Amino acid sequence: MIARRAFVVTMATGLATIRGRALAQGPGKTPRVGYVGGTVGSSEIFLKTLQELGHVQGRNVYLDVVILPPEGRRYSEAIAKFVAQGMDVIVASNPYALEAAVKAIRNIPIVGLDLESDPVAKGWVASLAHPGGNVTGIFLDIPELSGKQLQFLREAVPMIDRIAILGDPRVNDLQFKATETAAHSLRLTTQRLLVTSPDGIPAAFAEADRRHAGGVIALTSPLVFANLRLVADASMKHRLATICPFVPAFAEAGGLLAYGPMFPELFRRLAGYVDQVLKGTRPADLPIQRPQKFELVVSLKAARALKLDLPQTLVLRADRVIE
């Protein structure tokens, strides 16, 4: 049995009721959607948007949601369960879920949200404009993002000459390379902080401090997203200016800078793609999407704790300032 977090546990009765109603309408009459991901809040945004698009649980869609910890061990089990249940669409909202889905499925539409992978390089799609198979979704173009993150970090800490890059080696190889390339073009020295569990985050910041890093870029990963407060607290403890793409969550958790796509919007767009598939559009004909709107959130509270006097030009460019 797959372990589920609070959202799925609290909704278990409701989901059982929905399952019963949907199946009572007879096989093949009600679309079946399986959603697997790592966070409750994001799945709620997806569900709300799907309902706004006319797909109401228990009335005209059967939806099963599985929330798993931010690691890869149990995603294959969740995907196998969805296949056995005869899902019409599988939604994979992080790289672990998408990797498991692509490995197991060839004839069921897969709609993914993956900020860590290159779908063309991995062979999941033929091209961004024409995926050509059963996979489509939203993927992040990391090189451009890396350059902007470095720009904002250097504005916050003008004398910086060494950058530490925090990430999960299981999913962040592409982002590590892109960020290092951007940093080296600016003549910045880099060091990798490799973490595969929450316990490694404080130690990684201690190592960055020991090696005199001037700031930290925290890459996207399910591990980092699930532990944003731990990342922010470690950055404060070691007095390291840190920027992270999770907007606005990282700054709200106590981090200095957050710059990246608005994550609630990504899950709304994910629901829009599922809506199109449920209405008959093939994944092969749905171009891969990139995040379109990026925002900068600045925490003056964190700046004061770090004893940083942020330039007014940086503060004025922020889409949101946390006092």
ABEGO torsion letter per residue (X at the ends): XBBBBAAAAAAAAAAAAAAAAAAAAEBGABBBBBBBBABAAAAAAAAAAAAAAGBBBGAABBBBBBBBBBBAAAAAAAAAAAAAAGBABBBBABAAAAAAAAAABAABBBBBBBAABBAAAAGABABAABAGBABBEBBBBAAAAAAAAAAAAAAABAABABBBBBBBAAAAAAAAAAAAAAAAAAGBBBBBBBBABAAAAAAAAAAAAAAGBABBBBBBBAAAAAAAAAAAAAAAAAGBBBBBABOAAAAAAGBABBBEBBAAAAAAAAAAAAAAAAAGBBAAABBBBBBABBBBBBBAAAAAAAGBBBBAAAAAABABBBX
